[in-house]
Amino acid sequence: MTDFLRGELGFDGFVYSDWGSVDRLKVFHSSQNSTEDAGRQALIAGIDMDVWA
C-alpha cells in the first residue's frame, strides 16, 4: 500500500482492511504467529485501520 498507492499513485486518503483481513494474516495465511505481529505487518504495509463486522 505504501509503495504503490502512496508512492507511485500519490494517494493520500485512508486505507482500511476488508472485514478482519489483518487477523487472517495469522489465522488463514499463517504469515504471522500472533495478532500483534499481524497488526504490525499491516501497519508497515500501509493499512490505517482494521475493519471488523
Buried (B, 14 or more C-beta within 10 A) or exposed (E): BEEEBBEEEEBEEEBEBEEEBBBBBBEEEEEBEEBEEBBBBBBEEBBEEBEEE
